[in-house]
Amino acid sequence: MRLAHDRFRVVTGGATGMSDAKWISDHLPSGAYACDLTSAWTTIGLWGPRARDVLASVTAGDVSHAGFAFGTCREIEAGGIVVLASRISYVGELGWELHVPIEQGARLWDTLWETGRPHGLVPAGIGVYGTTGRLEKGYRAFGAELTPDYTLTEAGMTRPKVKEQAFIGKDAYLRQRAEPPCAVLCTLTVDSHTSADGSLRYMLGGEPILSLTGERLVDAKGRPSYVTSAGSGPSVGKHLLMAYLPAEVAADGGSLLVEYMGEQYPVTVAVAGATPLFDPSNSRIRS
């Protein structure tokens, strides 16, 4: 988040925070410095179709779509607290990340909870943020889909244009963009969870992906396909899997198998690429 011409707030994952801080510190220009504010700040995510109604009830600031665009941030006052509000979402719904000094976190939570309950507000945790909401939107996660083993092109994270300015890794990135991907990150749905003894089995991640004849899928670079993330997709009514598939079999509607606990289960390639299953036009998050 750019807070001023030469001042930024960087928010990253708890598991990778120290490595990110080291990388940023190593690449700062002369005269610049970075401060670790992890223990000083806390964040509450306010997301959902009525998030704007809840936030508007506790602030006099303009939180309309025209007044507070997606992908922007600014300070607002909410319940007497100065909040750095960032209109961004990792769960595919309208909403904001609300950053406050940690000693004011409980007060902000109580303010939102009291105001939000008449709007149907419910508490939700990492299961939605890291699994259900993320998988329905096809969002990639560091350490799961985003690893050194696959390129950004294979992960479906390239954009139509590359900025003209130089940046670290640009040459390698341009080479990756110019090459046809050997694998494509796909979202799969499980067609049947019923095991041989009638029990229902739900994949958790790490399971091998097989062809319909039971052969392990391996791409042209020798990388075997496996489930990178798995979890429930309540909005689409399916158990969802993410996996890199060889480019030649990565096609919408394709039928494959997943091996789990010594048995094989039928799955369908719901999406080959980055288009989400839930709200594929991304209208909810951007409205």
TORTISE-369470 format. One record per residue (C-alpha): residue number from 1; x, y, z; residue in one letter. Coordinates in pm, 1 decimal, decimal comma, always signed. Layout:
BEGIN
n = NUM	px = X	py = Y	pz = Z	res = a
...
This chain:
BEGIN
n = 1	px = +0,0	py = +0,0	pz = +0,0	res = m
n = 2	px = +145,3	py = +334,7	pz = -102,7	res = r
n = 3	px = +90,1	py = +575,8	pz = +186,6	res = l
n = 4	px = +291,6	py = +865,8	pz = +43,7	res = a
n = 5	px = +530,3	py = +938,7	pz = -241,1	res = h
n = 6	px = +813,1	py = +758,0	pz = -63,9	res = d
n = 7	px = +634,2	py = +558,9	pz = +208,4	res = r
n = 8	px = +479,2	py = +213,6	pz = +177,2	res = f
n = 9	px = +307,8	py = -42,6	pz = +398,6	res = r
n = 10	px = +384,5	py = -402,8	pz = +300,6	res = v
n = 11	px = +154,8	py = -677,2	pz = +434,1	res = v
n = 12	px = +254,8	py = -1037,4	pz = +374,3	res = t
n = 13	px = +188,0	py = -1386,9	pz = +506,6	res = g
n = 14	px = +289,3	py = -1480,2	pz = +857,1	res = g
n = 15	px = +477,8	py = -1787,1	pz = +737,2	res = a
n = 16	px = +692,3	py = -1587,4	pz = +493,4	res = t
n = 17	px = +717,5	py = -1252,3	pz = +669,8	res = g
n = 18	px = +1077,7	py = -1278,1	pz = +784,1	res = m
n = 19	px = +1208,4	py = -1398,4	pz = +447,0	res = s
n = 20	px = +1015,6	py = -1120,8	pz = +272,0	res = d
n = 21	px = +1154,2	py = -862,6	pz = +515,4	res = a
n = 22	px = +1508,7	py = -986,2	pz = +450,5	res = k
n = 23	px = +1464,0	py = -969,2	pz = +72,4	res = w
n = 24	px = +1315,8	py = -619,1	pz = +85,6	res = i
n = 25	px = +1590,3	py = -496,0	pz = +318,3	res = s
n = 26	px = +1858,5	py = -638,8	pz = +89,6	res = d
n = 27	px = +1717,2	py = -452,0	pz = -211,6	res = h
n = 28	px = +1632,8	py = -112,7	pz = -63,0	res = l
n = 29	px = +1778,1	py = +189,8	pz = -241,9	res = p
n = 30	px = +2037,2	py = +402,8	pz = -66,9	res = s
n = 31	px = +1889,7	py = +603,9	pz = +220,5	res = g
n = 32	px = +1574,7	py = +391,9	pz = +250,7	res = a
n = 33	px = +1493,0	py = +167,6	pz = +545,1	res = y
n = 34	px = +1230,3	py = -86,6	pz = +650,6	res = a
n = 35	px = +1066,0	py = -130,9	pz = +991,5	res = c
n = 36	px = +897,5	py = -451,9	pz = +1109,9	res = d
n = 37	px = +559,6	py = -350,2	pz = +1256,7	res = l
n = 38	px = +422,2	py = -703,7	pz = +1297,4	res = t
n = 39	px = +373,8	py = -680,6	pz = +1673,1	res = s
n = 40	px = +237,6	py = -325,1	pz = +1656,9	res = a
n = 41	px = -53,3	py = -366,3	pz = +1414,1	res = w
n = 42	px = -347,5	py = -598,9	pz = +1365,2	res = t
n = 43	px = -586,0	py = -652,5	pz = +1075,7	res = t
n = 44	px = -955,2	py = -738,6	pz = +1056,4	res = i
n = 45	px = -1107,0	py = -846,5	pz = +726,1	res = g
n = 46	px = -1461,3	py = -725,9	pz = +660,7	res = l
n = 47	px = -1593,2	py = -914,1	pz = +359,1	res = w
n = 48	px = -1925,4	py = -1013,7	pz = +210,4	res = g
n = 49	px = -2211,5	py = -876,2	pz = +0,7	res = p
n = 50	px = -2313,8	py = -638,1	pz = +283,8	res = r
n = 51	px = -1964,7	py = -533,3	pz = +388,9	res = a
n = 52	px = -2022,3	py = -182,1	pz = +256,0	res = r
n = 53	px = -2342,1	py = -148,9	pz = +460,5	res = d
n = 54	px = -2157,9	py = -249,4	pz = +777,8	res = v
n = 55	px = -1862,1	py = -20,4	pz = +718,4	res = l
n = 56	px = -2083,2	py = +272,6	pz = +621,3	res = a
n = 57	px = -2262,1	py = +232,3	pz = +954,8	res = s
n = 58	px = -1946,1	py = +301,1	pz = +1154,3	res = v
n = 59	px = -1777,1	py = +571,2	pz = +945,2	res = t
n = 60	px = -1864,6	py = +906,1	pz = +791,6	res = a
n = 61	px = -1612,5	py = +840,0	pz = +515,6	res = g
n = 62	px = -1724,2	py = +769,7	pz = +160,7	res = d
n = 63	px = -1704,6	py = +392,9	pz = +112,3	res = v
n = 64	px = -1913,5	py = +384,2	pz = -204,1	res = s
n = 65	px = -1768,1	py = +219,0	pz = -512,2	res = h
n = 66	px = -1713,0	py = +558,1	pz = -672,9	res = a
n = 67	px = -1562,0	py = +704,7	pz = -357,0	res = g
n = 68	px = -1344,2	py = +408,8	pz = -256,2	res = f
n = 69	px = -1231,4	py = +209,8	pz = -557,5	res = a
n = 70	px = -1114,7	py = -151,3	pz = -555,6	res = f
n = 71	px = -739,8	py = -182,8	pz = -503,1	res = g
n = 72	px = -701,3	py = +150,2	pz = -321,2	res = t
n = 73	px = -637,5	py = +234,9	pz = +43,4	res = c
n = 74	px = -679,5	py = +534,6	pz = +272,7	res = r
n = 75	px = -737,1	py = +629,6	pz = +632,7	res = e
n = 76	px = -1093,9	py = +651,4	pz = +761,9	res = i
n = 77	px = -1241,9	py = +697,1	pz = +1107,7	res = e
n = 78	px = -1448,5	py = +403,6	pz = +1227,2	res = a
n = 79	px = -1611,5	py = +410,6	pz = +1568,3	res = g
n = 80	px = -1369,6	py = +677,5	pz = +1685,3	res = g
n = 81	px = -1064,0	py = +482,9	pz = +1565,0	res = i
n = 82	px = -833,3	py = +589,6	pz = +1282,5	res = v
n = 83	px = -823,0	py = +291,2	pz = +1049,0	res = v
n = 84	px = -606,3	py = +227,4	pz = +744,9	res = l
n = 85	px = -865,7	py = +68,3	pz = +515,7	res = a
n = 86	px = -755,6	py = -125,8	pz = +208,5	res = s
n = 87	px = -1022,6	py = -232,8	pz = -39,2	res = r
n = 88	px = -889,0	py = -576,1	pz = -123,0	res = i
n = 89	px = -1009,7	py = -931,1	pz = -67,4	res = s
n = 90	px = -864,5	py = -1281,3	pz = -70,9	res = y
n = 91	px = -1207,4	py = -1445,1	pz = -48,1	res = v
n = 92	px = -1368,2	py = -1313,6	pz = -365,3	res = g
n = 93	px = -1624,5	py = -1088,8	pz = -201,0	res = e
n = 94	px = -1670,7	py = -714,9	pz = -162,2	res = l
n = 95	px = -1481,3	py = -587,5	pz = +137,6	res = g
n = 96	px = -1187,0	py = -429,5	pz = +310,5	res = w
n = 97	px = -884,3	py = -515,2	pz = +519,2	res = e
n = 98	px = -888,2	py = -282,0	pz = +820,5	res = l
n = 99	px = -549,1	py = -210,0	pz = +981,2	res = h
n = 100	px = -522,2	py = -56,3	pz = +1329,3	res = v
n = 101	px = -266,5	py = -42,6	pz = +1611,4	res = p
n = 102	px = -290,2	py = -370,7	pz = +1795,8	res = i
n = 103	px = -418,7	py = -215,9	pz = +2119,0	res = e
n = 104	px = -725,0	py = -91,8	pz = +1927,0	res = q
n = 105	px = -799,6	py = -422,3	pz = +1755,6	res = g
n = 106	px = -1051,0	py = -549,9	pz = +2011,1	res = a
n = 107	px = -1235,2	py = -218,2	pz = +2011,2	res = r
n = 108	px = -1263,7	py = -220,4	pz = +1632,7	res = l
n = 109	px = -1385,1	py = -581,1	pz = +1639,2	res = w
n = 110	px = -1651,6	py = -499,0	pz = +1897,4	res = d
n = 111	px = -1764,9	py = -195,3	pz = +1697,5	res = t
n = 112	px = -1799,7	py = -396,7	pz = +1376,7	res = l
n = 113	px = -1964,1	py = -689,2	pz = +1556,5	res = w
n = 114	px = -2227,9	py = -477,0	pz = +1726,4	res = e
n = 115	px = -2308,1	py = -284,9	pz = +1408,7	res = t
n = 116	px = -2282,6	py = -581,7	pz = +1175,8	res = g
n = 117	px = -2504,1	py = -836,1	pz = +1348,9	res = r
n = 118	px = -2828,9	py = -679,8	pz = +1221,0	res = p
n = 119	px = -2678,4	py = -713,0	pz = +871,4	res = h
n = 120	px = -2611,9	py = -1084,7	pz = +922,2	res = g
n = 121	px = -2243,8	py = -1052,5	pz = +1013,5	res = l
n = 122	px = -2079,8	py = -1378,3	pz = +1126,6	res = v
n = 123	px = -1723,0	py = -1444,9	pz = +1246,8	res = p
n = 124	px = -1504,6	py = -1647,4	pz = +1009,9	res = a
n = 125	px = -1144,0	py = -1756,5	pz = +1028,6	res = g
n = 126	px = -859,3	py = -1908,4	pz = +833,8	res = i
n = 127	px = -1076,8	py = -2190,1	pz = +694,5	res = g
n = 128	px = -1260,7	py = -1940,9	pz = +475,8	res = v
n = 129	px = -964,5	py = -1716,0	pz = +408,5	res = y
n = 130	px = -716,3	py = -1992,5	pz = +330,7	res = g
n = 131	px = -935,4	py = -2268,8	pz = +190,4	res = t
n = 132	px = -1303,1	py = -2235,8	pz = +96,2	res = t
n = 133	px = -1317,5	py = -1876,9	pz = -28,0	res = g
n = 134	px = -972,8	py = -1901,7	pz = -184,4	res = r
n = 135	px = -1040,5	py = -2222,3	pz = -377,4	res = l
n = 136	px = -1377,2	py = -2105,9	pz = -510,4	res = e
n = 137	px = -1196,8	py = -1806,3	pz = -656,8	res = k
n = 138	px = -898,2	py = -2003,9	pz = -781,6	res = g
n = 139	px = -658,2	py = -1787,5	pz = -580,8	res = y
n = 140	px = -308,7	py = -1927,0	pz = -568,3	res = r
n = 141	px = -127,2	py = -1966,0	pz = -235,0	res = a
n = 142	px = +242,9	py = -1929,8	pz = -163,8	res = f
n = 143	px = +393,6	py = -2267,2	pz = -75,6	res = g
n = 144	px = +106,9	py = -2457,2	pz = -235,2	res = a
n = 145	px = +52,2	py = -2342,6	pz = -594,8	res = e
n = 146	px = +330,9	py = -2083,9	pz = -594,7	res = l
n = 147	px = +663,4	py = -2265,0	pz = -570,2	res = t
n = 148	px = +998,8	py = -2251,5	pz = -750,9	res = p
n = 149	px = +895,8	py = -2565,0	pz = -942,8	res = d
n = 150	px = +647,8	py = -2378,1	pz = -1167,1	res = y
n = 151	px = +655,8	py = -2047,0	pz = -1351,4	res = t
n = 152	px = +410,3	py = -1758,9	pz = -1322,4	res = l
n = 153	px = +295,9	py = -1844,0	pz = -1675,3	res = t
n = 154	px = +210,2	py = -2199,4	pz = -1569,4	res = e
n = 155	px = +39,5	py = -2061,3	pz = -1258,8	res = a
n = 156	px = -182,7	py = -1840,4	pz = -1477,9	res = g
n = 157	px = -59,8	py = -1520,9	pz = -1312,9	res = m
n = 158	px = +71,6	py = -1330,4	pz = -1612,9	res = t
n = 159	px = -96,6	py = -1009,2	pz = -1726,1	res = r
n = 160	px = -150,9	py = -879,5	pz = -2081,0	res = p
n = 161	px = +133,6	py = -629,0	pz = -2056,3	res = k
n = 162	px = +473,0	py = -606,0	pz = -1888,7	res = v
n = 163	px = +575,8	py = -265,2	pz = -1756,7	res = k
n = 164	px = +856,6	py = -89,8	pz = -1940,5	res = e
n = 165	px = +1057,9	py = -14,6	pz = -1626,9	res = q
n = 166	px = +1331,7	py = -254,4	pz = -1520,9	res = a
n = 167	px = +1267,2	py = -486,3	pz = -1227,0	res = f
n = 168	px = +1451,0	py = -777,4	pz = -1067,6	res = i
n = 169	px = +1387,1	py = -1095,4	pz = -1266,1	res = g
n = 170	px = +1240,5	py = -920,7	pz = -1569,2	res = k
n = 171	px = +1457,8	py = -1099,8	pz = -1824,1	res = d
n = 172	px = +1370,4	py = -1440,1	pz = -1679,9	res = a
n = 173	px = +1003,9	py = -1345,9	pz = -1666,9	res = y
n = 174	px = +1002,9	py = -1239,6	pz = -2031,5	res = l
n = 175	px = +1163,8	py = -1571,2	pz = -2128,9	res = r
n = 176	px = +897,7	py = -1760,4	pz = -1935,2	res = q
n = 177	px = +619,0	py = -1565,3	pz = -2105,2	res = r
n = 178	px = +763,8	py = -1646,5	pz = -2446,9	res = a
n = 179	px = +763,0	py = -2021,9	pz = -2386,9	res = e
n = 180	px = +449,0	py = -2236,8	pz = -2418,7	res = p
n = 181	px = +371,6	py = -2368,9	pz = -2068,8	res = p
n = 182	px = +441,3	py = -2737,5	pz = -2006,8	res = c
n = 183	px = +180,9	py = -2742,7	pz = -1730,2	res = a
n = 184	px = -134,9	py = -2549,9	pz = -1648,7	res = v
n = 185	px = -274,9	py = -2488,2	pz = -1302,0	res = l
n = 186	px = -633,6	py = -2616,5	pz = -1298,3	res = c
n = 187	px = -930,9	py = -2634,1	pz = -1063,2	res = t
n = 188	px = -1090,0	py = -2979,8	pz = -1040,5	res = l
n = 189	px = -1416,0	py = -3096,8	pz = -886,0	res = t
n = 190	px = -1459,7	py = -3437,1	pz = -722,7	res = v
n = 191	px = -1737,4	py = -3638,5	pz = -890,9	res = d
n = 192	px = -1770,8	py = -3906,0	pz = -621,1	res = s
n = 193	px = -1636,3	py = -3936,0	pz = -267,3	res = h
n = 194	px = -1763,2	py = -4290,0	pz = -207,5	res = t
n = 195	px = -1494,7	py = -4547,9	pz = -127,9	res = s
n = 196	px = -1517,2	py = -4923,9	pz = -184,7	res = a
n = 197	px = -1661,6	py = -4978,1	pz = +164,9	res = d
n = 198	px = -1915,5	py = -4698,1	pz = +123,4	res = g
n = 199	px = -1730,2	py = -4442,8	pz = +334,9	res = s
n = 200	px = -1703,0	py = -4085,6	pz = +207,6	res = l
n = 201	px = -1346,7	py = -3968,1	pz = +151,9	res = r
n = 202	px = -1238,9	py = -3607,4	pz = +104,9	res = y
n = 203	px = -896,7	py = -3526,2	pz = -34,7	res = m
n = 204	px = -674,1	py = -3302,2	pz = +177,9	res = l
n = 205	px = -390,1	py = -3219,3	pz = -62,4	res = g
n = 206	px = -82,3	py = -3396,5	pz = -194,5	res = g
n = 207	px = -270,9	py = -3677,0	pz = -373,2	res = e
n = 208	px = -148,5	py = -3804,4	pz = -715,4	res = p
n = 209	px = -345,7	py = -3717,6	pz = -1029,1	res = i
n = 210	px = -396,3	py = -4008,7	pz = -1270,2	res = l
n = 211	px = -531,6	py = -4067,0	pz = -1618,7	res = s
n = 212	px = -851,5	py = -4267,0	pz = -1659,7	res = l
n = 213	px = -633,6	py = -4574,9	pz = -1717,2	res = t
n = 214	px = -462,2	py = -4522,2	pz = -1382,5	res = g
n = 215	px = -131,0	py = -4384,3	pz = -1508,5	res = e
n = 216	px = +40,4	py = -4103,4	pz = -1317,4	res = r
n = 217	px = +30,9	py = -3776,3	pz = -1511,6	res = l
n = 218	px = +377,1	py = -3632,1	pz = -1575,6	res = v
n = 219	px = +449,4	py = -3319,7	pz = -1781,3	res = d
n = 220	px = +723,8	py = -3266,0	pz = -2040,0	res = a
n = 221	px = +964,7	py = -3145,4	pz = -1769,7	res = k
n = 222	px = +917,0	py = -3465,0	pz = -1568,3	res = g
n = 223	px = +701,5	py = -3307,8	pz = -1297,5	res = r
n = 224	px = +425,1	py = -3539,2	pz = -1171,7	res = p
n = 225	px = +78,3	py = -3394,2	pz = -1115,2	res = s
n = 226	px = -61,3	py = -3384,6	pz = -761,7	res = y
n = 227	px = -322,8	py = -3195,2	pz = -562,7	res = v
n = 228	px = -167,7	py = -2869,1	pz = -444,2	res = t
n = 229	px = -473,1	py = -2755,7	pz = -240,0	res = s
n = 230	px = -804,7	py = -2917,9	pz = -149,7	res = a
n = 231	px = -1117,7	py = -2810,8	pz = +31,0	res = g
n = 232	px = -1489,2	py = -2748,5	pz = +27,2	res = s
n = 233	px = -1644,4	py = -2497,2	pz = -210,8	res = g
n = 234	px = -1978,9	py = -2426,1	pz = -39,3	res = p
n = 235	px = -2091,4	py = -2162,1	pz = -291,2	res = s
n = 236	px = -2052,3	py = -2407,0	pz = -579,9	res = v
n = 237	px = -2151,0	py = -2720,6	pz = -388,1	res = g
n = 238	px = -1836,0	py = -2916,8	pz = -472,7	res = k
n = 239	px = -1515,5	py = -3038,3	pz = -311,1	res = h
n = 240	px = -1243,2	py = -2852,9	pz = -499,6	res = l
n = 241	px = -887,9	py = -2946,3	pz = -587,7	res = l
n = 242	px = -611,8	py = -2745,2	pz = -747,1	res = m
n = 243	px = -338,8	py = -2916,3	pz = -946,4	res = a
n = 244	px = -86,8	py = -2856,2	pz = -1221,0	res = y
n = 245	px = -173,9	py = -3075,1	pz = -1519,7	res = l
n = 246	px = +33,7	py = -3143,8	pz = -1831,5	res = p
n = 247	px = -66,8	py = -2888,4	pz = -2095,8	res = a
n = 248	px = -199,1	py = -3157,4	pz = -2330,3	res = e
n = 249	px = -460,3	py = -3277,5	pz = -2080,2	res = v
n = 250	px = -544,0	py = -2941,3	pz = -1922,5	res = a
n = 251	px = -884,2	py = -2879,5	pz = -2081,6	res = a
n = 252	px = -1219,3	py = -2779,1	pz = -1934,6	res = d
n = 253	px = -1445,5	py = -3080,5	pz = -1887,0	res = g
n = 254	px = -1168,3	py = -3340,6	pz = -1891,6	res = g
n = 255	px = -1209,5	py = -3654,7	pz = -1680,2	res = s
n = 256	px = -928,4	py = -3781,7	pz = -1457,1	res = l
n = 257	px = -869,7	py = -3978,5	pz = -1138,2	res = l
n = 258	px = -725,5	py = -3888,6	pz = -799,1	res = v
n = 259	px = -565,6	py = -4154,6	pz = -582,5	res = e
n = 260	px = -649,4	py = -4123,7	pz = -214,2	res = y
n = 261	px = -595,1	py = -4378,8	pz = +64,1	res = m
n = 262	px = -518,6	py = -4650,6	pz = -190,9	res = g
n = 263	px = -832,3	py = -4594,2	pz = -400,4	res = e
n = 264	px = -910,1	py = -4395,5	pz = -714,2	res = q
n = 265	px = -1182,6	py = -4130,4	pz = -733,4	res = y
n = 266	px = -1323,1	py = -3962,7	pz = -1046,6	res = p
n = 267	px = -1265,3	py = -3589,7	pz = -1091,0	res = v
n = 268	px = -1347,2	py = -3334,6	pz = -1359,6	res = t
n = 269	px = -1130,8	py = -3048,1	pz = -1480,1	res = v
n = 270	px = -1370,7	py = -2763,6	pz = -1402,5	res = a
n = 271	px = -1134,7	py = -2483,2	pz = -1507,9	res = v
n = 272	px = -804,6	py = -2500,0	pz = -1693,3	res = a
n = 273	px = -639,9	py = -2171,3	pz = -1601,1	res = g
n = 274	px = -713,1	py = -1885,0	pz = -1366,2	res = a
n = 275	px = -1087,8	py = -1824,8	pz = -1420,6	res = t
n = 276	px = -1265,4	py = -1878,4	pz = -1085,3	res = p
n = 277	px = -1558,7	py = -2114,4	pz = -1043,2	res = l
n = 278	px = -1740,0	py = -1867,1	pz = -819,5	res = f
n = 279	px = -1823,5	py = -1528,5	pz = -973,0	res = d
n = 280	px = -1600,3	py = -1578,4	pz = -1279,7	res = p
n = 281	px = -1651,5	py = -1217,4	pz = -1390,2	res = s
n = 282	px = -1520,2	py = -1089,4	pz = -1053,1	res = n
n = 283	px = -1815,0	py = -851,1	pz = -1034,3	res = s
n = 284	px = -1877,9	py = -906,8	pz = -661,2	res = r
n = 285	px = -1533,6	py = -803,3	pz = -545,6	res = i
n = 286	px = -1519,6	py = -500,7	pz = -776,2	res = r
n = 287	px = -1872,3	py = -360,0	pz = -735,2	res = s
